[in-house]
Every structure is written in structure tokens, then in C-alpha cells.
Amino acid sequence: MSAQLLELCTDPNDELLIVQTRKTLENYRAISQRVVGFKDYFEKKKAKRNIHHLEFDNLIDLVKTKSKIKKFNLKQIH
């Protein structure tokens, strides 16, 4: 349902960012399946959206988290 709502609220060629964090692996599989379903919705509908995915294993190490965000930003600029 979230993919359908975003399709209605965004324009073709808009960019979407999925930010995925996890403290434990307990619910990782369920969340990952939702992300796959979200991406599949846009592929099946041939709705042109540029979907980015940023994943963090933990948010405790702020240096590592900031570094990952910087690397992501640099890839998007170039």
C-alpha cells in the first residue's frame, strides 16, 4: 500500500529513498520482504521512479553511520 500511495503522490522520474535500519536480525527478513515488494510494485506498474536503498546495520557507531551517508551522497552527486 505504501508504494501505491507514493506512486500517487510523486511524479514520474522522482527519486525515492528507502532507509533501512536494524537492531537485530529477528525482524530483518520481514522488513526485507516489504522492501522487495515495494520495489516490485514500481517495476510491475512500469512507474518510473528512481529508488535508492540505504541500509544501516546499527546506528550506535555514529562515525560509521555518517561515513555511509557521505558516501551515499557522493554517489548521487556524481
C-alpha positions as CSV (number, residue, x, y, z in Angstrom):
1,M,0.0,0.0,0.0
2,S,2.9,2.4,0.7
3,A,4.2,2.0,-2.8
4,Q,0.7,2.7,-4.3
5,L,0.4,5.9,-2.1
6,L,3.9,7.1,-3.2
7,E,3.1,6.5,-6.8
8,L,0.0,8.7,-6.4
9,C,1.9,11.4,-4.5
10,T,5.1,11.6,-6.7
11,D,5.8,12.4,-10.3
12,P,7.5,10.2,-12.8
13,N,11.3,10.3,-12.5
14,D,11.1,11.4,-8.9
15,E,13.7,9.9,-6.6
16,L,12.7,7.8,-3.6
17,L,15.0,6.8,-0.7
18,I,14.4,3.7,1.4
19,V,16.3,3.9,4.6
20,Q,16.5,0.6,6.4
21,T,17.9,0.1,9.9
22,R,18.0,-2.8,12.2
23,K,19.0,-3.5,15.8
24,T,18.6,-7.3,15.5
25,L,18.1,-9.9,12.8
26,E,14.8,-11.0,14.3
27,N,12.5,-9.0,12.0
28,Y,15.1,-8.4,9.2
29,R,13.5,-10.9,6.9
30,A,10.0,-9.5,7.1
31,I,11.3,-5.9,6.5
32,S,13.4,-7.0,3.6
33,Q,10.4,-8.7,2.0
34,R,8.5,-5.5,2.3
35,V,11.3,-3.6,0.6
36,V,11.3,-6.1,-2.2
37,G,7.6,-5.8,-2.5
38,F,7.8,-2.0,-2.6
39,K,10.4,-2.1,-5.4
40,D,8.5,-4.8,-7.3
41,Y,5.3,-2.7,-7.3
42,F,7.0,0.1,-9.3
43,E,8.7,-2.4,-11.7
44,K,5.4,-4.2,-12.4
45,K,3.5,-1.0,-12.9
46,K,6.4,0.4,-15.0
47,A,6.1,3.5,-12.9
48,K,9.3,5.4,-13.5
49,R,10.8,6.2,-10.1
50,N,14.4,6.2,-9.2
51,I,14.5,4.2,-6.0
52,H,17.6,4.3,-3.8
53,H,18.2,2.0,-0.8
54,L,20.4,2.9,2.2
55,E,20.9,0.2,4.8
56,F,22.4,0.5,8.3
57,D,23.3,-2.4,10.5
58,N,23.3,-0.2,13.5
59,L,23.1,3.4,14.4
60,I,25.3,3.2,17.5
61,D,28.5,3.8,15.7
62,L,27.9,7.4,14.6
63,V,31.2,7.7,12.7
64,K,30.4,4.7,10.6
65,T,26.8,6.0,10.0
66,K,28.0,9.4,9.0
67,S,30.6,7.9,6.7
68,K,28.0,5.8,5.0
69,I,25.7,8.8,4.5
70,K,28.5,10.8,3.0
71,K,29.5,8.0,0.6
72,F,25.8,7.7,-0.5
73,N,25.6,11.5,-1.1
74,L,28.8,11.5,-3.1
75,K,27.5,8.6,-5.4
76,Q,24.3,10.6,-6.0
77,I,26.1,13.8,-7.0
78,H,28.4,12.1,-9.5
